[in-house]
Amino acid sequence: MGEEYTLKMGEKREVRENAEISLPGNEPLLSAKGVFKIFSGPAGDLEILRGVDFAMKKGGMCFILGRSGSGKTTLLNILATLDRPTRGEIFFREKNLTALGERDLARYRNGKVGFVFQFYYLLPELDILENVMLPGLMAKGRNLKSRAEALLEKLGLSDRIHHSPARLSGGELQRAAIARSLINDPEIVFCDEPTGNLDEKTAEQVLELIFGLNRVEKRSFCIVTHEKSMIRDFGTVYHLHEGRLERG
């Protein structure tokens, strides 16, 4: 998991001032080329994405900013291979993901990708430790219990591992969701409005946690949001407007 990084609620971490982290090599970790997404209906075609190009490097921090309804989640789902583009291609390094079948895509997601959602999606019938272990069980990972316990300790939840989700605060639930996203040691974590269900103070603490994981572990994060306050002076910022993605 790299250098240990612990952030408990209320702690502050210095935000780095340098540009986006990227590890040696010029090739992008993830890229999209000419992506269109079109939904057809009785009233005609609805073009959500219009020729989107995108790239981020390993160890990068990427923000995709856009108003509600702009297609941010649609784009994230396509980049994460949860949905397919109508036209265009998605690449992980040099592998064309759009050419893979569903079984190979599921294997790719289990091994390479983590997800953090606005509403956590923790299963209420499982305790926090079991929720964190779940993606690893699906991927038939080893030493899952010890790995999950280590992640929860790292994220300041060691005293909550046997609690049900109903007993945790919003910030604790999101930290548990982040731990779950890391259980298979993914190369990139996609975050869909990760602070949208949190109060301002808790949202800032969760963001600092994500930024710390990016800085210390060189973990790649792609965050979509409508909140400009999430954007920092490092990383790559894209703006999605009327189906087109612009950098800067």
N, C-alpha and C positions, 0 to 999 in steps of 0.2 A: 504493500500500500504506500510505500515511500515514507518520507520523514513524518513522524507523528505530529498530528495537528489536533488540538483540542480547543473547542470554543463552547463555553457554557453561556447560558443566557445572562446578559449583562456585561460580558467581557467585550473589550474593544480591541481591534487589530488595526495596525497602521496600514492604510491603503497605499499600495505602491504607486509611484508617480511615473514610472517609465512606461513605455509602450507595451502593447500586447505581448505576452509570452509566446514564443514559438520555438520549438526544438529544431536542431539542425536539419537542413534539407528544404528545398524550395517547393516540393510537391504538396498540395493541400491534403489534409486528412479527409475532408469531406467537401464535395463540390456538386453544384447543380448547373446544368447547361440547357438553356432554352426551355425552361419548364412552363407549361401551360396546364391549367386545370379548368375544365369546362363542365358545367352541369346542365343537362338537358331537361326541359320540362314542357308542359303544355303551352306556356307563354313564349317558348323559344329557348335558345341557349343563354346561359349565364356564365360569363368569363370571369373567373375569380383571380387567376394568375395569368399574366401575359408576358411570356418570354423571360422568366426569372433566371438570372445567373447569380451564383453564390459560391463562396469559397472560404474555408477556414483551415488553419494549420493545427497540427498536433500541439496540445498545450495551450490553445487559444481560448479567449473569452469573446463571445460574439453576442451582440444584442440585436434583435429584430423588433423595431418599434413601429407601431401603427395603431390607429384608432380601433375601437371595437367594431367588428364587422368587416375589417379590411382584408381578412383572409390570412391572418397570422397563424392561427391554429391549423388551417389547411396546409399552409406552407410547412410548418413544423412537422405535421403528420407525414407529408411527402418526403421531407429530408430524413425523417426517422424510419421510413419505409412502412409506416402504418397505413398509408394510402399510396396509390400509384398516380403519377401524372397522366393527363390526357395525351400530352406530347412532351418530349424532352427526356433528359437522362440525369440520374443521380449516381455519383461515383464515391466509393470509399477507397481512398488511395487510387489505384488504377483499376479497381474492380467496378464494372458497370452493374449497379444494384438493380436497375430496371430490367435487366436481362434475366434475373434470377426468378425461379419459381417460388411458391409460397413456403414450401418446406425449407428451402435454403435461406429465404429471408428470415424465417422464424429462428433458424440456427444463428444467423448473423446478429439479429437483435439480442438474443440471449447472451451472446458472447462479447459483443462490441458496444452495446448501447444501454444506457440507463435512462429512466424517465422520472420526472418530478412534475406533478400536476397541481393545479390550484386547490382541488378538493381532496387531496391526499390519497383517496381510494385504498385505505387500509381496511382489511376485512374485519368486521366487528366480532366474529366468532373466534378469532385468533388473538393471542396476546402480541405485544410489540415484537418480541424476539421471533416468534413464528412468522409474523408478517415480513420481517426483514429477511428471513431465511427463504421465503417462498420462491422468489425467482431463481435462487440457487438450486432448490429442489427440482424445479422444472428443467434446469440445465444440467442436472445430475452432478453438481459440484461436490467437492470434498471438504471436510472440516468445516462444515457450514455453521455449526453452533458456535465454535470458537471464533470464527471470522465475524459472525453477526454480533457476538458479544463485544468483540474488539471495536467494531464500528460504532456500536451504541455507546461504548465508553468514550470513544474519541469525540462523539457528538454530544456528550454530556447527558446521556440517558441511561447510565448504568443502573440507576435506582428505579427505572421504569420498565425494565425488560419483561416482567411478568404481569404488567398491567394491561387491561383491555384498552383499545383506542378511546372508548368513552370516558376514561379517567384522565386523559391527557388534555392539556391546553392546545390551542391552535398552533402555537410555536413549536411545542413538543411534537405534535402530530407531523408537522412539516419536516422537522429534523429526523423523525423516524422514517418518513418517506425518502429523505435524502440518503439515509443509511441503506434503505432497501435498494435504491438506485445504484449503490456502489457494491453490492454483495458479489456480483460477478466480475468485478474489476473492469468496468467498461472503459473504452477509450474516449467516448464522448457521452455527455449527459445532456439530454434535452429537458428544458424547463418551460412549462406552459403557464404563464402568469403565476409564478411560485409564491408571490406575496399578495395576490389579489384577495385572499380571504383572511388577511391578518391586519391587526391594527398597526399604526405607523411605527411604534417602537419595536414591536416584535418583527415586523417586516424588515427593518434595518438590521436586526440581529441575524435573521436568516440570510440576508444578503451578504453580510460580513462572513458568515460561515461558508457560503458558496465561493466568495472571492478568496477566502483563505485556502480552501481545497484546490482552487485553480493555481494559486501562487505557490503553495508548498508542495503539492503532489503533481503539479503540472497537468492537472486533469482538465480536459477540454469541456467547456460548457457552451451551449447555445440556448439563449434565453429569449423568449418572445414575451412582449409586454406592451401595454398601452400607457404605462406610467413613465413619464420622462424622468422622474426622480430616481429611478433605478439606474439610470445611465451614469457611468463614472468616466473619468478622464483616462481610462486605459481600455484596451480591447478594441474590437471592431464594431461599428454601429451601422446597421442598415435601417432604412426607412421603407416601409411598404405602403404604397399609395396608389389607388386605382389599379391594382393588380401588378404594378411594376415595383421592383426592388432597386433602391438606390443606396449607394454607400456614402456614409459621411453625414 
